[in-house]
Amino acid sequence: MAVTKTVAGSWLVDFRDQHRRRIRKTFKTHKEAVEFQKEALAQVVKREYVKPSPITVAAVADKWYGRKAGIDSGQDEQPNSAGGQPTKKASYWRSSLIDWKNHVENYIKPQLGHLKVYDLDVERIEGALSEWNKRVSPKMANKVLTTMTAILDLAKRYKYIKDNPAKDAERLKIATEDDGDEVTRDMVYTEAEIGKLIRATEPGTVDRLMIMLPALTGVRIGEALGATWQFMDIKDGIFHVRLNLADSDKGTPPLLQPPKTKSSKRDIPLPVELIRELKIWKLKCPKSDIRVDDITVNLVFARDDGLPYHRNAASDALDQAIVKAELTKRLTPHGLRHSFASQLLDRNKPVAEVSYLLGHKDSYTTQRMYNHFCKEESTATQELAQSILSGS
């Protein structure tokens, strides 16, 4: 291995790697060349040297996504029409493929795609993360970084790079994940306001149910729109939350799939008033016949063409009710879920019970989010002190 000065004035490092392949690399300064020589020699001795590859981040990203979608292997991505469990020719949820495609095309390629993977380092990746965070939330930016890490794992496995710098990149700090940050009273409706919203809609209509279901059960809007008559037990008054309607790209089939977390699968009691509305709506609800896994389901919220409603429909129904009810506070459908939780906690219902109804992963999440509405004060320390001191 030698370091020599070229006619052009640059410095050339000329050596053979552990596979006896000749490697030649030039540097502007002698110092840079010597540093590279020492590092390369150490890697050759350990048989770890990776020859610099001209492949770009964009090319590796396409290769990575192609493998996920079955493109590289000649397979087509074939989730079922409802976006449920993928068929045998696909390995991943279509919702995941859509997310990954979005990460690659709209974030990774524009920011880093022109670079060679060999030239990536932690500083450049953290710089890209900072740019992504200018466009989206820290949580979303971190998800893009996770995809970037997976892409560079493939590059490492294919010997395009020696190490994966994305693994060392510092993630953005975000609040504890679940439904978001702490909920305050300005983010919820009171019982009286919920009553006005419901009365502002027509009985037995889809608009009234789109408000009543999340407001009286606390389900997420995706869980409400993914509700099916098979899991809506009107007779026993129980809503078995087993499916969720995820967002989908324009022109693609709806993504109806089981919840991704165990805690989201739960059984919620239905109040009598809601059961009455469901019975009326069921008599005129359009038939949907959507295939999920090996069963055919009928949506509670089905359009005339049998397809699910988009989330915008729930927002529109709520907006119209807000105007008609003459409320000054405009919340999203998710605000109905927050309102449900806050009202139960205002009534001193146990946090664990509310946590189960909401489908949270633990009671701590519920306590943190709705701390403004938790009235119970712990008497544990006082009781312990009294017990200890009473024996003295």
URLIN-V358474 format. One record per pair of residues at least 12 apart in sequence whose C-alpha atoms are under 8 Angstrom apart, sorted by the first residue. I is the first residue (numbers start at 1). J is the second residue. If there is no record, write none. Layout:
{{I	J} {I	J}}
This chain:
{{1	13} {1	14} {1	15} {1	16} {1	37} {1	41} {2	14} {2	15} {2	37} {3	33} {3	34} {3	37} {9	28} {10	26} {10	27} {10	28} {10	29} {10	30} {11	26} {11	27} {11	28} {11	29} {11	30} {11	33} {12	24} {12	25} {12	26} {12	27} {12	33} {13	25} {13	26} {13	33} {13	37} {17	44} {17	47} {17	49} {18	44} {18	45} {18	47} {18	48} {18	49} {23	51} {48	162} {49	162} {50	159} {50	160} {50	161} {50	162} {51	159} {51	160} {51	161} {52	118} {52	160} {52	161} {53	116} {53	117} {53	118} {53	160} {53	161} {54	116} {54	117} {54	118} {55	116} {55	117} {55	160} {56	113} {56	114} {56	115} {56	116} {56	117} {57	109} {57	112} {57	113} {57	114} {57	115} {57	116} {57	117} {58	108} {58	109} {58	112} {58	113} {58	114} {58	115} {59	113} {60	151} {60	152} {60	154} {60	155} {61	104} {61	109} {61	151} {62	104} {64	151} {64	154} {65	100} {65	101} {68	91} {68	92} {68	97} {69	90} {69	91} {69	92} {69	97} {70	89} {70	90} {75	89} {75	90} {76	89} {76	90} {77	89} {77	90} {78	90} {79	93} {79	94} {80	291} {80	292} {80	293} {81	253} {81	254} {81	290} {81	291} {82	253} {82	254} {82	255} {82	256} {82	257} {82	290} {82	291} {82	292} {83	95} {83	253} {83	254} {83	255} {83	256} {83	257} {83	292} {84	255} {84	256} {84	257} {84	258} {84	291} {84	292} {84	293} {85	257} {85	292} {85	293} {86	293} {94	255} {95	246} {95	247} {95	248} {95	255} {98	248} {98	249} {100	147} {103	144} {103	147} {104	147} {107	132} {107	144} {108	144} {108	148} {111	128} {112	128} {117	152} {117	155} {117	160} {117	161} {118	160} {118	161} {120	165} {121	165} {121	166} {122	165} {122	166} {122	168} {122	169} {123	169} {125	165} {125	166} {125	169} {126	169} {126	170} {129	141} {129	142} {129	145} {138	172} {138	173} {138	174} {139	172} {139	174} {141	172} {142	171} {142	172} {145	166} {145	171} {148	166} {149	164} {149	166} {149	167} {152	164} {152	166} {176	365} {178	360} {178	365} {180	369} {181	369} {182	368} {182	369} {182	370} {182	371} {183	338} {183	369} {183	370} {183	371} {183	372} {184	370} {184	372} {185	372} {187	331} {187	335} {187	338} {187	339} {188	331} {188	335} {188	336} {188	338} {188	339} {188	342} {189	335} {189	336} {189	339} {190	339} {190	343} {191	343} {193	327} {194	215} {196	325} {197	211} {197	318} {197	321} {197	322} {197	325} {198	211} {198	212} {198	321} {199	325} {200	321} {200	322} {200	324} {200	325} {201	321} {203	277} {204	277} {204	278} {204	280} {204	281} {205	281} {206	281} {206	301} {207	314} {207	317} {207	318} {208	317} {209	274} {209	277} {209	278} {210	224} {210	314} {210	317} {210	318} {211	314} {211	317} {211	318} {211	333} {211	336} {212	274} {213	274} {214	333} {214	334} {214	336} {214	337} {214	340} {215	336} {215	337} {215	339} {215	340} {216	270} {216	271} {216	274} {216	340} {217	268} {217	269} {217	270} {217	337} {217	340} {217	357} {218	336} {218	337} {218	338} {218	340} {218	341} {218	357} {218	358} {219	337} {219	357} {219	358} {220	334} {220	337} {221	311} {221	314} {221	333} {221	334} {222	244} {222	245} {222	246} {222	311} {223	241} {223	243} {223	244} {223	245} {224	244} {225	244} {225	245} {225	299} {225	300} {225	301} {225	308} {225	309} {225	311} {226	243} {226	244} {226	245} {226	256} {226	299} {226	300} {226	301} {226	308} {227	241} {227	242} {227	243} {227	244} {227	299} {227	300} {227	301} {228	297} {228	298} {228	299} {228	300} {228	301} {229	297} {229	298} {229	299} {229	300} {230	297} {230	298} {234	275} {234	278} {234	279} {237	269} {237	270} {237	271} {237	272} {237	275} {238	267} {238	268} {238	269} {238	270} {239	267} {239	268} {239	269} {239	270} {240	265} {240	266} {240	267} {240	268} {241	264} {241	265} {241	266} {241	267} {241	268} {242	258} {242	259} {242	264} {242	265} {242	266} {243	256} {243	257} {243	258} {243	259} {244	256} {244	257} {244	258} {244	259} {245	257} {247	310} {247	311} {254	307} {254	308} {256	292} {257	292} {261	361} {263	356} {263	359} {263	360} {263	361} {264	358} {264	359} {264	360} {264	361} {265	359} {266	356} {266	357} {266	359} {267	357} {268	357} {282	300} {285	300} {285	301} {285	302} {286	302} {286	303} {286	304} {286	305} {286	306} {287	299} {287	302} {287	304} {287	306} {288	302} {288	305} {288	306} {288	307} {289	306} {290	307} {314	333} {315	332} {315	333} {318	332} {318	333} {341	354} {341	358} {341	370} {342	370} {342	373} {345	373} {345	374} {345	375} {346	373} {346	374} {346	375} {348	374} {348	375} {348	376} {351	363} {351	366} {351	367} {351	374} {354	366}}
